[in-house]
């Protein structure tokens, strides 16, 4: 049906239309082929552009012929009947004093006007096809939006934060972690954060003397927790403690020029019971943690980036390193 409609259009509308469509789709397909490094779409894009170039040549020849009309000569040298018929013929004269009224000149359609109008209309359509997904708002008003971090303006910090001049708050860690590209770093780029939090607490079993702020961002697949512990335990000592405890899957490395170590553990699960009351604490799904020193000298204190999922699946270690190299440099300067 579409092909029939296109064939019924005048030449000066149909050909510019084909040129615009071929150019838009050819360039778009070539762009996708280069981005995805796929040769099949690239070949299709080249075919579109070649067909468009042929039509441009056809229109150019038609324009030249329209500007410089010449009698068409057949193979035997005879002038075409169409040209002969177009020559003016003598008109019979009427009686003296009665001249026929001159015929009104026939107004031919403006080829340039038709071409420009077709190009303008279909260029707008091509731009809409190309940019529409990025410019138009989502039609689903119920789609979830990424939550924001708590402001923390009225938060009263424990005294441990005043004693640790380099300590940041949970809100500051949350702002650094709650990034638009965090899901992509985890390998799930289409997901949106469902829960975001940040708290300024102290480390367990320290009588509130060691600051330990933390932030957490939860997706449908993974949960990411980032904490900072401001104690005197270096990464080297931390690794020795893990070796003493005969922990497995421990991998020392360097991140951002600082000592770091990867380790595995299990989260804790609490059975609230049917009545909502606290139940026994059990072993939750496995988690992978990247521990990074606060600075390259490793004087003590560290960041911990922990990732887990309810299904038990974990991203590869490269995802944790990418998160550390992306998030930690954005933590406020007093903690770097």
C-alpha positions in Angstrom: 0.0 0.0 0.0 2.8 2.4 0.9 4.7 1.6 -2.3 1.5 2.4 -4.4 1.0 5.7 -2.6 4.7 6.7 -3.2 4.4 5.8 -6.9 1.4 8.1 -7.3 3.2 11.1 -5.9 4.6 13.6 -8.4 8.3 13.2 -9.3 9.4 16.4 -7.5 7.8 15.1 -4.3 8.6 11.4 -4.5 12.3 11.7 -5.3 13.2 14.2 -2.5 11.1 12.0 -0.2 13.2 8.9 -1.1 16.4 11.0 -0.7 15.4 12.1 2.9 14.3 8.7 4.0 17.4 7.0 2.6 19.7 9.6 4.1 18.1 9.4 7.6 17.9 5.6 7.8 21.3 5.1 6.1 23.1 7.4 8.6 21.2 5.9 11.5 21.9 2.3 10.6 25.6 3.2 10.0 25.8 4.8 13.5 24.3 1.7 15.1 26.6 -0.5 13.2 29.7 1.5 14.3 28.4 1.6 17.9 27.7 -2.1 18.1 30.6 -3.1 15.9 28.3 -5.2 13.6 29.1 -5.5 9.9 25.6 -6.7 8.7 23.8 -3.4 9.7 26.8 -1.6 8.3 26.2 -3.2 4.9 22.5 -2.3 5.0 23.4 1.3 5.8 25.8 1.4 2.9 23.1 0.1 0.6 20.7 2.8 1.8 23.3 5.5 1.2 24.2 4.2 -2.3 20.5 4.1 -3.3 20.1 7.7 -2.0 23.2 8.8 -4.0 21.6 7.3 -7.2 18.4 9.2 -6.6 20.3 12.5 -5.9 22.0 12.0 -9.3 18.6 11.4 -11.0 17.1 14.6 -9.5 20.2 16.6 -10.5 19.9 15.4 -14.1 16.2 16.2 -14.1 16.9 19.8 -12.9 19.5 20.3 -15.6 17.1 19.0 -18.2 14.4 21.4 -16.9 16.7 24.4 -17.1 18.1 23.5 -20.6 15.4 21.8 -22.6 16.6 20.3 -25.9 14.9 18.3 -28.6 15.2 14.6 -28.0 16.9 12.9 -30.9 16.1 9.2 -31.7 18.7 6.7 -32.8 18.1 7.5 -36.5 18.6 11.2 -36.0 14.9 12.1 -36.1 13.5 14.7 -33.7 11.0 13.3 -31.2 7.3 13.6 -32.0 6.8 15.1 -28.5 9.1 18.0 -29.4 7.5 18.5 -32.8 4.1 18.6 -31.3 5.3 21.1 -28.8 6.2 23.6 -31.5 3.7 26.5 -31.9 1.3 26.0 -34.8 -0.2 28.8 -36.9 -3.7 29.7 -35.7 -6.6 30.4 -38.0 -7.4 34.1 -38.2 -10.9 35.2 -37.6 -12.7 38.0 -39.4 -11.0 41.4 -39.4 -11.5 43.3 -36.2 -12.3 40.1 -34.2 -9.1 38.8 -32.7 -9.4 35.9 -30.4 -8.7 36.6 -26.7 -5.3 35.4 -25.7 -5.3 32.2 -23.8 -4.2 32.5 -20.2 -0.8 31.0 -19.7 -0.8 27.6 -18.0 0.9 27.8 -14.7 3.2 24.8 -14.2 3.9 23.5 -10.7 7.1 24.9 -9.1 9.5 22.1 -9.0 11.8 23.8 -6.5 8.9 24.6 -4.2 7.7 21.0 -4.2 11.2 19.7 -3.5 11.9 22.1 -0.6 8.5 21.3 0.9 9.0 17.6 0.7 12.5 17.8 2.1 11.3 20.0 5.0 8.4 17.7 5.9 10.2 14.5 5.8 13.3 15.9 7.4 11.1 16.7 10.4 9.7 13.2 10.3 13.2 11.7 10.2 14.4 13.8 13.1 11.3 12.7 15.1 12.1 9.1 14.4 15.7 9.6 15.3 15.4 11.7 18.4 11.9 10.8 19.6 12.9 8.2 22.2 15.2 10.7 23.8 13.0 13.8 23.7 9.5 12.4 24.4 8.6 11.8 28.1 7.7 8.3 29.1 4.0 7.5 28.7 4.0 5.5 31.9 3.4 7.9 34.7 3.6 5.0 37.2 7.3 4.2 36.3 9.4 4.4 39.5 11.8 7.3 39.9 15.2 7.0 41.6 14.8 8.0 45.2 17.1 10.7 46.7 19.3 10.6 49.7 18.1 12.0 53.1 19.2 15.6 53.6 20.6 14.9 57.1 20.3 18.6 58.0 18.7 17.9 61.4 20.9 14.8 62.1 22.7 14.9 65.4 26.1 13.3 64.9 27.7 11.1 67.6 30.7 12.5 69.5 33.0 10.1 67.5 32.6 12.3 64.5 34.0 15.4 66.2 37.0 13.4 67.3 37.7 12.2 63.7 38.4 15.2 61.6 38.3 13.3 58.4 35.0 11.5 59.0 32.2 12.1 56.5 28.5 11.6 57.3 26.2 8.9 56.0 24.4 11.5 53.9 27.7 12.4 52.1 28.4 8.8 51.4 24.9 8.4 50.1 25.3 11.3 47.7 28.5 9.7 46.4 27.0 6.3 46.0 23.5 7.2 44.6 24.7 7.7 41.0 22.8 7.4 37.8 25.4 5.0 36.4 25.6 2.7 39.4 23.2 0.1 37.9 25.4 0.1 34.7 28.5 -0.5 36.9 26.7 -3.5 38.4 25.9 -4.9 35.0 22.1 -4.2 35.2 21.8 -0.9 33.3 18.0 -0.9 33.0 17.3 -1.1 36.7 16.4 1.9 38.9 17.2 2.2 42.6 14.2 1.3 44.8 15.6 2.2 48.3 18.4 4.7 49.2 19.6 5.4 52.7 22.5 6.9 54.7 23.3 6.7 58.4 26.0 8.2 60.6 26.5 5.5 63.2 29.5 4.2 65.1 31.3 0.8 64.8 30.0 -2.1 66.8 31.8 -3.1 70.1 33.6 0.3 70.3 31.4 2.0 72.8 30.5 4.7 70.3 34.2 5.8 70.0 34.8 5.0 66.3 32.8 6.7 63.5 31.4 4.4 60.9 29.0 6.1 58.5 27.4 4.0 55.8 25.1 4.3 52.8 23.1 1.8 50.9 21.4 1.7 47.5 19.1 -1.2 46.7 18.0 -2.4 43.2 15.8 -5.3 42.2 18.9 -7.5 41.5 21.7 -6.2 43.8 22.2 -4.2 46.9 25.3 -2.0 47.3 26.5 -0.9 50.7 29.4 1.5 51.3 30.8 2.3 54.7 33.9 4.1 56.1 35.5 3.0 59.3 37.8 5.5 61.0 40.0 3.2 63.2 43.7 2.5 63.3 43.5 -0.9 61.5 45.5 -0.9 58.3 44.7 -3.1 55.3 47.9 -5.1 55.9 46.7 -5.9 59.4 43.2 -6.6 58.1 44.6 -9.1 55.6 46.6 -10.8 58.4 43.4 -11.1 60.5 41.6 -12.8 57.6 44.5 -15.2 57.1 44.5 -16.0 60.8 40.8 -16.8 60.6 41.5 -19.1 57.7 39.1 -17.2 55.4 39.0 -18.3 51.8 38.5 -16.3 48.6 40.7 -13.5 49.8 42.5 -11.4 47.1 44.8 -8.5 47.9 45.1 -5.8 45.2 45.6 -2.1 44.7 42.7 0.3 43.9 43.2 4.0 43.2 46.9 3.5 44.3 45.8 2.3 47.7 46.1 -1.1 49.3 42.9 -3.1 49.0 41.6 -6.6 49.5 38.6 -8.6 48.2 36.8 -11.0 50.5 33.6 -13.0 50.8 31.2 -13.5 53.6 27.5 -14.1 54.3 24.9 -11.5 55.2 22.6 -12.0 58.2 18.9 -12.7 58.0 16.4 -12.2 60.7 13.1 -14.1 60.7 10.5 -11.6 61.9 7.8 -14.3 62.2 4.2 -14.0 61.3 3.5 -11.5 64.1 6.4 -9.2 63.2 8.3 -9.9 66.4 12.1 -10.5 66.3 13.2 -14.0 65.5 16.5 -15.8 65.4 19.3 -14.4 63.3 20.4 -16.7 60.5 22.8 -16.8 57.6 21.8 -14.7 54.6 22.9 -14.8 51.0 26.6 -14.5 50.2 28.2 -11.1 49.8 31.4 -9.9 48.2 33.3 -7.0 49.9 36.1 -4.7 48.6 38.0 -3.1 51.4 40.1 0.0 50.4 42.5 2.0 52.6 41.5 5.7 53.2 44.7 6.7 51.5 47.8 5.3 49.9 50.0 5.4 53.0 47.6 3.0 54.8 47.9 4.5 58.2 44.6 3.0 59.4 40.9 3.2 58.5 39.2 2.0 55.3 36.2 2.0 53.1 34.1 -1.2 52.5 32.0 -1.7 49.4 29.8 -4.7 49.8 27.4 -6.2 47.1 24.9 -9.0 47.5 21.6 -10.2 46.1 18.7 -12.2 47.5 19.2 -14.8 44.8 22.7 -15.4 45.9 24.2 -14.3 42.6 27.1 -11.8 42.7 28.7 -9.6 40.0 32.3 -10.2 39.1 35.1 -8.6 41.1 35.6 -6.1 38.3 32.3 -4.5 39.1 33.3 -3.8 42.7 36.6 -2.3 41.5 34.7 -0.1 39.0 32.4 1.1 41.8 35.3 1.9 44.0 37.2 3.8 41.3 34.0 5.7 40.4 32.5 6.4 43.8 35.4 7.0 46.2 36.9 9.9 44.3 33.6 11.8 44.7 33.6 11.4 48.5 34.2 14.9 50.1 37.9 15.9 50.3 38.2 15.6 54.1 37.8 11.9 53.8 40.3 11.3 51.0 
